[in-house]
């Protein structure tokens, strides 16, 4: 008898957020597990980002590799029991970097054991900054109103259907100004 191998498809909703002092990646990862159950799952994250939170209903713990390979560190997600069908994992990564004008090459999360990877990608910036499209590859731009999750200050939205996509955003600092209305009382 042959051992049945699980087939896992990944659907992710990932947000790249620029704040004045941080760059944040938040993602909701939905695993569609078929054929057999799994007890652990691997995801590769950019080595210069810190894991702030990794949660899920069946997630018991996670282990981060101490060494990076090709700019990525492996994170092994451990489940409390065998899991099948659909599992949702939420991940938040942060990097301390002051917002400045220039290019931001969006780092990609990788799923080495996935059969298929697809999902939605959004780019958010705090007021005072504009995110312009530099270059994109294997991403399809979509209207902001069609992004699956309402997000304040969303500036770009894409659909991903290939795991090896790439994108570079141009950060532009906007002129600061103050406007006020004055009412005279007689």
N, C-alpha and C positions, 0 to 999 in steps of 0.2 A: 504494500500500500504506500502511496506517495503522501508526503506531508502536505496538507493544504496551506497555501500561503495567503495571507490577507492582501486584499486590494484596497488601497486607501486613496481617495480623491480629496483634494483640498480646495475649499472655496474660502477666500479671505476678503475681508474688508479692512483695508489698511489706510491710515491717515498719517501723512508726514506734516508735522506742525513746526512752524518757526515761531519762537518767542524771542523776547529781547535778550535772554540769557541762555536759552536751551534750544536744542533740536530734539524733538520727540517723535517717536514712532509708536503708534498704538494700532493694534490689529486684533480683530476677532477672526479666529481661524476655526472653520467648521470642517471636521474630519468626517467623511462618509466611508465607513469601514464595512467591507463586504467579504464574503467567503469564510473568514475565521476571525476570532477576537485578537486584540492586541493588549499588551500590558505596559508598553512604553512606546514613545514616538520621538523622533529626532527632528529638530529644526536648527538651521544654521543662522546665526545672527551676526551683524557687523561687530568686529572685535573692539571698536572704539566706543561702543554704546554700552551702558550699564542696564542690567535688568532690574526694573523697579517693581514690577508685579507680573506674576504668571499664575492665572487662576482658571478654574474650570470645575464643574460639578463633580467629576470623578478624579480630578488631579490630586494626587497625594503629595508629590514633591517634584523637584527638578534638580538636575545636576549640570553644572556648567563646566565645560572642558577648560583646563588651565592653559592649554596652548592653542594658538590660532593657526589655521591653515588657509592660505590664499585670502587673508583679510577677514575670515569668518571663524567664529567659535561655535562649536556644537553645543546645543542644549538638549539634554535627554529629559523628556517629560515622562514622569512615572505616574501611572494610574493606580488607584487603590485596589482595583479588581480588574478582571478581564472586561474590556469594553468592546461593543459592537455598534452597528448602525450609525448614529450621528452623535458626535461629541463636539462641544464648543469649548475652545480655549481662548482666553483673552491674555494678551501680552502687551506690556508697556516697556519701551526702551527709552533711555534718555542719554543725551550727550551734552555736557556743559560747553557751549560755544556761543560767544557773543554774536548777535546778528549784525552782519556787515553786508554791504552791497558786493555782489559777485556771483559766481556759479555755485550751485549745490547739486552735486551728483547724488541722486537718491539711492541709498543703499538698499539692496534687495534681500529679503528673507528667502532662504532656500529650504526645500523639503526633499532631502535625498531619497526617501523611501516612498514618495508619492507617485501614483500612476498618472495623475493629471492635476494641474494647478491652474486655477482661474479666479477671478474676483474683480473687485472694484478698488480703485486707488484715488485718494483725494489729497490735495495739497492745501494747507491752511497757513495763514500768516496773521500775526497780530496787527492791529491798526498801525499804520505808519510804514508798512512794507508792502510791496507788490511782488507777486510771484509770476514771472513771465516764462513762457515755454522756451527753453534752449533747444534741446534735441530730445526726441523720443524714438524708441524702436520697439516694435511689437506691442504697442499700446494704441487703443482707439479712444480718441477724445469724445466726451459725452457732455450734454448740457448739465449744468450744476443742479438744476431742479430734478434731474433723474438720479442723482446720487442716492443710494438706498437709505442713508441715515442723515437726518437734518443736522448740519454742523455750522455754527456761526463762523463767519469769515472764510468760508470755503472759496478758494480762488481757481482751482483747476480740478477736473474730474476725468478719470479714464476708466476704461474697461480693459482688464488683462485676460488674455486667453492663452498665453505662452509663459512658461516659467522663466525664460531667459530674457525678459524685457529689460530695457534700460531707459533712464530719463535723467535729464539735467535741467534744473530750473535756474533762472536768472533772478537773483534777489535784487530788488531796486528799492532804495530808501526814498520815501516820499518827503516832500517839504512839510515841515511842521507849521501849523498856524492855529490861531485862536480866533473864534468868531463869537460875537455876543450881540444880543439885541437889547437896546436900552429903551425903557419906557419912561416917559415923563409924566409925573403926577402933578396936577395943578391944584 
